[in-house]
Amino acid sequence: MSAPDLSRRAKKILQAVVSEYLHSGDAVGSRTVTRRHDIGLSPATVRNVMADLEELGLLEQRHTSAGRVPTESGLRLFIQSMLKVRGLSPREKDEIRARVVAPTADDMVQNASRLLSEITQHAAVIVAPDPALARFGHIEFVPMRGGKLLTILVTVDGRLENRVISALDPIDAARLERIHNYLNGLLSGLTLDEVRARVERELGDERHRYDAEVATALQLGQQAFALGEPRAADVVISGQANLVDPDTAGDRARLDRMRDLLKTLEDKETLIHLLDRTKTAEGLHVFLGAETAHAALAQSSVVAMSYGPDEKPIGAIAVIGPMRMNYGKVMSVVDFTADVLSQMLGELE
């Protein structure tokens, strides 16, 4: 079903029902529609149109003689064709920028997650940039006892990683300084994946076999950047408490659903898999209930968007809440926060 398939009055009534439901959470009757919306129809006519919309699977009547509420299909049609998304004010934009800014990428992601949760009053999830996509900043080797070296790797976005490696022969301070300068010049601006490939390629170059200092530098670099256990991208979550429904007390089924939902938010792989879907397509995405493909989210909505360069997104942000949420506000906030995060992370490089 698409909007053009509906008559003009059917669209107006569907829009009125969905708007009232999202505002109040209650089933919407024909008198509410005629009283609060400029429909120009009698309650009886509105009831007939609502019955037609129910047959089309866009509305449902959960209790006899009660009003109607939108189905997932009705919500989807409303979001795609009828929702008017309000842009953020200059003041709101300035507040988001001020609260996201931070000296490192990790801090920016943490700030953005808390901000999204506080503004929307839902849970916020951000998949941080893949560690393998971080860009090399500089490397330094610090001598330790027993012929060991402490490797200090700093990425452009401020991340710091340490690893202890072995030196085959003693290396004095002056030689270490030359090794630092060589590797820092050779690897500047490359991603960590590209760094590993470059070091391996240089090691295979015949000309370096006759330069002991370069060969030592590359061998140390090979150890420093050796792949260990694959490191999954970090997932930052804020506002899980916003998902707790106070009305679940005494309702075993609803309590079980709430526990399953909170448990899902603890599963990094599940969240990464869900949000990876936003990194393969452009723009903002809204997943409703079953569209999330996760049973625990069957009664939830996810508003998500990727961030980073348009040609190669590096992460994704999302707000998770009930299907009865203020989509216009949430979509505006997610969209702008993704843009801010993209810009600020880009400026770190």
C-alpha positions in Angstrom: 0.0 0.0 0.0 1.3 3.4 -0.9 0.0 6.9 -0.3 -1.2 7.5 -3.9 -3.4 4.4 -3.6 -5.5 6.1 -0.9 -8.1 8.7 -1.4 -7.4 12.2 -0.2 -9.8 11.9 2.8 -8.4 8.4 3.7 -4.9 9.9 3.9 -6.2 12.8 6.1 -7.9 10.4 8.4 -5.0 8.1 8.6 -2.7 11.0 9.3 -5.0 12.2 12.1 -5.3 8.8 13.7 -1.5 8.2 13.7 -0.8 11.7 15.0 -3.3 11.3 17.9 -2.0 7.9 18.7 1.7 9.0 18.8 0.7 11.9 21.0 -1.5 10.1 23.5 -0.9 6.4 23.2 -4.6 5.8 23.3 -6.9 4.2 20.7 -8.4 7.0 18.5 -12.1 7.2 17.9 -14.0 9.0 15.1 -15.2 11.8 17.4 -11.6 12.6 18.4 -10.6 12.9 14.7 -13.5 15.2 13.8 -13.1 17.3 16.9 -9.4 17.9 16.7 -8.7 17.9 13.0 -10.2 19.8 10.1 -11.5 16.8 8.3 -14.9 18.3 7.2 -16.6 14.9 7.6 -19.2 13.6 10.1 -18.1 11.1 12.7 -20.1 8.4 10.9 -18.2 9.0 7.7 -14.9 9.0 9.5 -15.9 5.6 11.1 -16.6 4.1 7.7 -13.2 5.3 6.3 -11.4 4.0 9.4 -13.1 0.6 8.9 -11.8 0.7 5.3 -8.3 1.5 6.5 -8.5 -1.4 8.9 -9.4 -3.7 6.0 -6.3 -2.5 4.2 -4.2 -3.4 7.2 -3.3 0.2 8.1 -5.3 0.5 11.3 -6.4 -2.1 13.9 -9.1 -2.2 16.6 -7.7 -4.0 19.6 -10.8 -4.0 21.6 -14.5 -4.1 20.5 -16.2 -0.7 20.5 -12.8 1.0 21.1 -11.1 3.3 18.7 -8.3 2.3 16.4 -4.5 2.4 16.4 -2.0 2.2 13.5 -0.4 -1.0 12.5 3.2 -1.3 11.5 2.1 -0.8 7.9 0.1 2.3 8.9 3.1 3.7 10.8 5.4 3.0 7.8 3.1 4.8 5.4 2.8 7.7 7.7 6.5 8.1 8.2 7.3 7.7 4.5 4.5 9.9 3.0 2.8 12.1 5.6 5.3 12.9 8.4 6.5 16.5 8.5 9.9 16.5 10.0 10.7 19.8 11.9 14.2 21.1 11.4 16.2 21.9 14.5 16.5 25.6 15.5 19.9 27.3 15.4 20.0 27.2 19.2 19.4 23.4 19.3 22.1 22.8 16.7 24.6 24.9 18.6 23.8 22.9 21.8 24.4 19.6 20.0 27.7 20.8 18.6 28.9 22.1 21.9 28.1 18.9 23.7 29.6 16.5 21.1 32.9 18.3 20.8 35.8 16.5 22.6 39.6 16.1 22.2 39.4 12.4 21.1 37.1 10.3 18.9 36.2 8.0 21.8 35.1 11.0 23.8 33.0 12.4 21.0 31.2 9.1 20.6 30.5 8.9 24.3 29.2 12.5 24.3 27.0 11.9 21.3 25.4 8.8 22.8 24.6 10.6 26.1 23.2 13.6 24.2 20.9 11.5 22.0 19.5 9.7 25.0 18.9 12.9 26.9 17.2 14.8 24.1 15.0 11.9 22.8 14.4 10.2 26.2 15.0 6.9 24.5 18.0 4.6 24.4 20.9 5.6 22.2 23.4 3.3 20.5 26.5 4.3 18.6 28.8 1.8 16.8 32.2 3.5 17.1 34.6 3.6 14.1 36.2 0.3 13.3 39.7 0.3 15.0 41.3 -0.9 11.7 40.1 2.3 10.0 42.0 4.5 12.5 44.8 6.5 10.9 48.4 6.2 12.1 49.7 9.2 14.0 53.1 8.3 15.3 55.0 5.4 17.0 57.7 5.3 19.6 59.7 2.4 21.1 60.7 2.7 24.8 63.5 0.3 26.0 62.7 -2.1 28.8 64.7 -4.8 30.6 65.5 -8.1 29.0 65.8 -6.8 25.4 62.1 -5.8 25.4 60.6 -2.7 23.8 57.4 -1.0 24.8 55.6 0.1 21.6 53.5 3.3 22.0 51.2 3.8 19.0 49.1 6.9 18.8 46.4 7.3 16.1 45.4 10.6 14.5 42.1 10.6 16.5 43.9 10.4 19.8 43.7 6.7 20.6 46.7 5.1 22.3 47.7 1.5 22.1 50.6 -0.3 23.8 52.3 -3.5 23.0 55.6 -5.2 24.3 57.8 -6.6 21.6 61.3 -8.1 21.5 64.5 -6.5 19.9 67.0 -9.0 18.5 69.9 -6.7 19.4 70.4 -3.8 21.8 69.4 -0.5 20.3 70.8 2.8 21.6 68.7 5.9 22.0 70.1 7.7 18.9 69.3 4.7 16.7 65.8 4.3 18.2 65.2 8.0 17.3 66.2 7.4 13.7 63.9 4.3 13.6 61.0 6.4 15.0 61.6 9.1 12.3 61.7 6.5 9.5 58.5 4.7 10.5 56.6 7.9 11.2 57.5 9.3 7.8 56.8 6.1 6.0 53.4 5.4 7.5 52.0 8.9 8.0 48.3 9.2 7.2 47.7 5.4 6.5 45.0 3.4 8.2 46.2 0.7 10.5 45.2 -1.9 7.8 47.2 0.0 5.2 50.1 0.3 7.7 50.4 -3.5 8.0 50.3 -3.9 4.2 52.9 -1.2 3.7 55.3 -2.7 6.3 55.0 -6.2 4.7 55.6 -4.7 1.2 58.7 -2.8 2.3 60.1 -5.9 4.1 59.9 -7.7 0.8 61.7 -5.0 -1.1 65.3 -6.3 -2.0 66.9 -2.8 -1.5 66.1 -2.8 2.2 68.0 -6.0 2.9 71.3 -4.2 2.7 70.3 -1.3 5.0 70.5 -2.7 8.5 68.8 0.2 10.1 65.8 0.2 7.8 65.5 -3.5 8.0 65.5 -3.3 11.8 62.9 -0.5 11.7 60.6 -2.6 9.5 61.1 -5.7 11.6 60.1 -3.8 14.7 57.2 -2.3 12.8 56.1 -5.8 11.7 55.9 -6.9 15.4 54.2 -3.7 16.5 51.4 -3.9 14.0 51.0 -7.7 13.9 47.4 -8.8 13.9 46.2 -10.2 17.2 42.7 -11.3 18.0 40.3 -9.4 15.8 39.0 -6.4 17.7 35.3 -5.7 17.2 34.2 -2.1 17.0 33.1 -0.6 20.3 29.3 -0.1 20.9 28.4 2.8 23.2 25.0 2.6 24.8 23.2 5.3 26.8 19.7 5.6 28.4 18.8 1.9 28.8 16.6 3.0 31.7 14.4 5.0 29.3 13.2 1.7 27.9 11.9 0.5 31.3 8.1 0.7 31.2 6.7 1.4 34.7 3.4 -0.4 33.7 5.2 -3.7 33.4 4.9 -4.4 37.2 2.6 -7.4 37.7 2.4 -8.2 33.9 4.7 -11.2 33.4 4.6 -11.2 29.6 5.5 -7.5 29.4 8.2 -7.9 32.0 9.7 -10.8 30.0 9.7 -8.7 26.8 11.4 -5.9 28.7 14.1 -8.2 30.0 14.7 -9.6 26.5 15.0 -6.1 25.1 17.5 -5.0 27.8 19.5 -8.2 27.2 19.6 -7.5 23.5 21.2 -4.1 24.2 24.0 -6.0 26.0 24.8 -8.0 22.9 27.3 -6.1 20.9 27.2 -8.4 17.9 23.4 -8.1 17.5 23.6 -4.3 17.6 26.5 -4.1 15.2 24.6 -6.5 12.8 21.5 -4.4 13.0 23.3 -1.0 12.4 25.5 -2.4 9.7 22.4 -2.3 7.5 22.5 1.5 7.7 26.1 1.6 6.5 25.3 0.0 3.2 22.6 2.5 2.1 22.3 6.3 2.2 20.2 8.5 4.4 18.1 8.0 7.6 16.5 4.6 8.3 13.6 3.7 10.4 13.0 0.1 11.4 9.6 -0.7 12.8 9.0 -3.9 14.9 9.5 -6.9 12.7 11.7 -4.9 10.3 14.5 -5.0 12.9 14.7 -8.8 12.4 15.1 -9.3 16.2 12.3 -10.8 18.3 13.3 -8.6 21.3 12.7 -5.5 19.2 9.4 -6.7 17.8 7.5 -3.9 19.6 10.2 -1.2 19.2 11.4 1.3 16.6 15.0 2.0 15.6 15.9 5.3 14.0 19.4 5.0 12.6 22.0 6.7 10.3 25.6 6.1 9.4 28.3 8.7 9.9 31.7 9.4 8.4 32.6 10.1 4.7 29.7 9.6 2.3 31.7 7.2 0.2 32.8 5.1 3.2 30.8 5.4 6.4 32.9 4.5 9.5 30.1 3.9 12.1 26.4 4.3 12.8 24.2 5.9 15.4 20.7 5.0 16.5 17.9 5.7 18.9 15.8 2.8 20.1 12.4 3.3 21.7 8.8 2.2 21.5 6.9 2.3 18.2 4.9 5.2 19.7 7.7 7.8 19.6 8.0 11.4 18.3 9.5 10.4 14.9 9.8 13.9 13.6 12.0 15.0 16.6 14.0 11.8 16.8 14.8 11.8 13.1 15.9 15.4 13.1 18.2 14.9 16.1 19.7 11.6 14.8 20.3 13.2 11.3 22.0 16.3 12.7 24.1 14.5 15.3 25.4 12.1 12.6 26.4 15.2 10.5 28.2 16.8 13.5 30.0 13.6 14.4 31.1 13.1 10.8 32.4 16.7 10.6 34.2 16.6 14.0 35.9 13.2 13.4 37.0 14.4 10.0 38.6 17.4 11.5 40.8 15.1 13.7 42.5 13.7 10.7 
